[in-house]
Amino acid sequence: MAPKKTQDVTDTQAAVEALRAALNGAGIVLPSLRVDPASPGLQLVELGRVRADVAVCLARALEQGARE
């Protein structure tokens, strides 16, 4: 049986924009964030490469969110 798709993840571009907005709200910018053009059927999101300081900020934001 195929996994059930939800509205939130069916539209890959919408998922990218939602993630970008959430990251921006935390003061984090992933410049390479985009829909992965090599895998349209898989609906993958490419996060790209980031500097070490951005990775640390992302980790702190995730840790803070996990505590809430």
C-alpha positions as CSV (number, residue, x, y, z in Angstrom):
1,M,0.0,0.0,0.0
2,A,1.3,3.4,-1.0
3,P,1.9,6.0,1.8
4,K,-0.9,8.5,2.2
5,K,0.0,11.9,0.9
6,T,-1.0,14.9,3.0
7,Q,-1.7,18.3,1.6
8,D,1.4,19.7,3.4
9,V,3.9,17.5,1.5
10,T,2.2,16.9,-1.8
11,D,3.2,20.2,-3.2
12,T,7.0,20.2,-3.0
13,Q,7.3,23.9,-3.8
14,A,4.9,24.8,-1.0
15,A,7.0,22.6,1.3
16,V,10.1,24.6,0.3
17,E,8.3,27.9,0.9
18,A,7.0,26.8,4.3
19,L,10.4,25.7,5.4
20,R,12.0,28.9,4.1
21,A,9.5,31.0,6.0
22,A,10.0,29.0,9.2
23,L,13.8,29.3,8.9
24,N,13.6,33.0,8.1
25,G,11.5,33.4,11.3
26,A,14.4,31.8,13.2
27,G,16.9,34.1,11.5
28,I,18.3,31.3,9.3
29,V,18.9,31.5,5.6
30,L,19.7,28.4,3.5
31,P,20.7,30.0,0.2
32,S,20.5,26.7,-1.7
33,L,17.1,25.6,-0.4
34,R,15.0,24.5,-3.4
35,V,12.9,21.7,-5.0
36,D,15.3,19.0,-6.2
37,P,14.9,19.1,-10.0
38,A,16.5,15.7,-10.4
39,S,13.8,13.8,-8.6
40,P,10.3,15.2,-9.4
41,G,8.6,11.9,-8.7
42,L,10.2,11.6,-5.2
43,Q,9.3,15.2,-4.2
44,L,12.7,15.8,-2.6
45,V,13.7,19.1,-1.1
46,E,17.3,20.1,-1.5
47,L,18.7,21.9,1.6
48,G,22.1,22.6,0.1
49,R,25.3,23.5,1.8
50,V,25.7,26.0,4.6
51,R,28.5,27.6,6.6
52,A,29.3,26.1,9.9
53,D,27.8,29.0,11.8
54,V,24.5,28.6,10.0
55,A,24.5,24.9,10.9
56,V,25.0,25.8,14.5
57,C,22.1,28.3,14.4
58,L,19.9,25.6,12.8
59,A,20.8,23.1,15.5
60,R,20.0,25.6,18.3
61,A,16.7,26.4,16.7
62,L,15.8,22.8,16.5
63,E,16.9,22.1,20.0
64,Q,14.8,25.1,21.3
65,G,11.8,23.9,19.3
66,A,12.2,20.4,20.8
67,R,12.1,21.8,24.3
68,E,8.9,23.7,23.7
